[in-house]
């Protein structure tokens, strides 16, 4: 649903509702919802053993760090007392040092590997939620923004459980050090507590400002990513129009805001470090001064002074805690940006039972589709007998692609229902439905590593024999034989024209035959001869497969068993092409501005003068589509 396959939803891939300047309006960033919080807890439940081990390692390292000052102080007291060398105390200090180092190393390794696994899991779950949702909901998010959320945002959000598990040490160290100071001397601990309110204010301010700056930075970054993706999709048009410099400025326009948000993030961090750099040494100086006075008064010994100095440094060392709070703030902002994706509702299905074995009798009963309160389809009643072909014609914007999407349940109608062989589409199991319905689009997404992978890709992996048979039916075998490695040629290395890409999309549909085949402008870039052969391959499926062709050529409409004529989202008429041809307004559908009669909705073509005339464009090196002419 996220490919450039075309009209699965009402918003084209890479597009979004536009503001007055033409830029996509960013989706709202809601406050954390129960769905977001439960998502974090769900992540934590996926790797309980690793997170528990991380918690134990972090806690063990913190406890070793807290025990070391006491052991060191006791050893110093024994050394200054003039007795024998306290080897047991020295060995204990060495063991605690090694234990702290080992626990910290284990926590670092565990945290890194667990973060990677949680990130992969969150990306998979988010992508699955997007793919399972109705495309008009999923595609409302700009492509670049979606890419940023699936990459950087998932990494930030997935780090929350690891950061929380490791943050125990950041909390345990200052609290444990404060307790240690109280056990050594109450007045020394009280001196440290004088600066506690300032530390709390510092941490609170840092966390709040970091979260705000991080969220603003992520939004600006997503806008740049969207504009860049949009420009790359329309690279051919930009090159032809020589608007590269203008597009460069447009893409980088939010860069200044991005830089401001980045500087603000570092400013917040720098202020926190600067203030802590001023406050913490003063606190240390105050604690050591009080401890020195208590030593002079005989209230504490030399070893306790050493331990107190170490505990004071642990108590005021909030760097670890500051880093953890900053990471959690970024994770919280990232989780807010993922929440609209994770709460997308999947297409529902009722699973009423098996679908009868039949050739694909399709019914649309009062089907209607709306977007933002505007009707795109209204009250469509349509019956397509099983095994027949139906051409869908109409001017641009008449609802042809929406009807094609509804017919195969790429989207659900807002009103009415769609039945295939008497079974509502929402009653079929999604896996079964995808096996029964095949699509081909004007701009197919070439999925897979090689050309053969692209054709074989689908509800099931088509075997090599089926791949080659489908390529022959789509007239793709000829140019595939000329590729450097034939069917094994990597898709990225295959120089394909617009028509050749369409033929690969058709071959993919032919390789996965079901009872319903829907072609949404999938013949628009084929030359006349190739289209003729493809139409023969489609006709060969008569009686076994229902074919719906969104027709932009007179020849396609003339060859279909029946024609559905759409106008402003309504079904104006149905019938045979020669019957509808008697209506001058129907004939006008196939007339271009210059009077030729081979294109509907603006497709280019040669002149045709009556029913059954065939002509079309030569296979162009590239296909400039509406998505590229921004």
C-alpha positions, 0 to 999 in steps of 0.5 A: 500500500505504500508503493507508487502502485497508484490509486489505492487511496484518495491521496497519491503516494507521497502526497498529503493535504496541502496548506495554502503554500502547497506543502503537506500539512503535518499530521498532528502530534498528539499527547501520549495516549494509552496506545503509546504507553502500552506500545512501550510496555509491549516492547519491554515485554518482548525481551524480558530476559535481556531487559532484566539482565540489563537491570541487574547489570546496571544495579550491580555496577551501581552497588559496586560503585557505592560499596567501593568508597566504604571499603576504600575508607576502611582500608585507609583507616587501617593504613593510617593506623600503623598496623600491617598492610590490609591486603584483604581490604586492598583485594576487596577494593580491587574486586569492587573496581573490577566488578563495577567495570565488568557490570558496566561493560555487560550493561553496555553490550546488552543495552546495545543489542537489545536496542537494536532488536527492539528497534527492528521489532518496532519498525516491523510492527509499525510497517505492518500496521501501515500496510494493514490499514486502509490506504487512504488513511496510511497514505495521508502521511507524506512519504518523506515524513513516513520514512523519517518516522520508520527510521529515526523515530523508531530508533528513538522510541525503541530505546526507551525500555533500555534507557529506563532499565539502565537509568536505575543506576543513574537514580541509585547512585546519587540516592545511595551516595546520599545515604552513605553520607548520612551514615558517615556524618549527618552534617556533611550530608546536610551540606549536600542537601542544601544544593538539592533543590537547585539540582531538581530545578536544573534537571526539570528544566533540562528535561522539559526544554529538551523534549520540546526542542527534540519534537520541533527538530523531528518535525522540521527534519520530516518536512525536509525528508518529504520535500526531498522524496517528492523532488526525487519522484519528479526528477525527470520533470524537474530536469526537463523543466530546468527547475533544479535550482528552484527545487533545491531552494524549496527542499532546503527551505526548512533547513534554517528552522532545523538548524535553529531547533538543533542549536536550541537543543545544544543550547539547552544541553550546554546551559545544563552542563554549564550550570551543573559545572558551576553548581556541582564544584561548589557543592563538592567544595561545601561538602569537603569543607564541612567534612574537613571541619568535622575531621578537625573536630574528631567527629570523623576519621581520615578514611571517612573523609576519603569515603565522604569525598567519593560519595559526594562526587557520586551524589552530585554526578548527575551526568548519567541521570541527565543523559538518561532524562534527555534520551527518555525525552527524545523517546517520548517525542518519538513515541508521540510521532509514531502514535498516529501510525500505531493506532491506524485501524486495520481493514476489518474482516468478518471471516464468514466462511469459504468463498464458493468456487466461481469465476468472479461475479462482482457486485457493487451495491450503493457503493459510496466513497468520501474524503474530507466530506467530499463525495468521490463515489456516490450510489454506485450500483454495478454488476459484473458477471463472472468471467466477463470484462468491464471497461471503466471510463470517464473524465479525469476525476470522475472516480475511476480509480476509486471504483477500481480500489473499492472493487478489490478492497484496496479501500472500503466504501463509506456506504454500501457494500461490495460482493465477490461471488455473493460473499462481501469482501469484508467477510473474506480473510485478507490472505484469501482475498489477496489471492483472489484479486490481482492488480496492475497499475500505471506506475508499478512498484518493482519489488524484489532484488531481480526482475524475476523476483519482481514478477514472482512477488505476490500473495505467493511466490510464483515458480520460474515457469509461471514467471516466464509464462506471465512475462510472455503474456505481458510481452515482457519476455522480449526486452528481458532477454536483452538485459545483461543477465536476463531474468536475473538482472537486478532491478536497480541495474535494469534501464526500463522505460515507462511501458516496460515497467508497466509490462512487468506490473502486468506480468506480476498480475498474470503470474498470480491469477485469481478470479478478479483482475483489475487494471488501473490505467495499466496499459497507458504507456504501451504501444499499440502493438503491445497493447493488442497482444496484452488484450489478447492475453486478457481475453484468453482469461474470459470465463475464468477471471473477471477483468476490470480495466480502467480505460483511457483508450477507445480500443480498450472500451470497444473490446470490453464486454461492457462499459461503465461510464462514470461522471462526477463520481456517479454511474451515468450509464452501463452497456456495450460500447457500440450502444453507448457510442450513440451518445455524443457526450460518450463520444466526447470522452474520447476526444482530445482538445484537438479533436482526436478520439483515443484518450480519456482524461487527457491520455495522448494518442493518435486519431481514431474516428469510431468504435473499435479504432486502435492507436496509441503512443509509442513506448516512451523512455519514461512516463511523466505522471501527475505525481511528477508534475508538481 
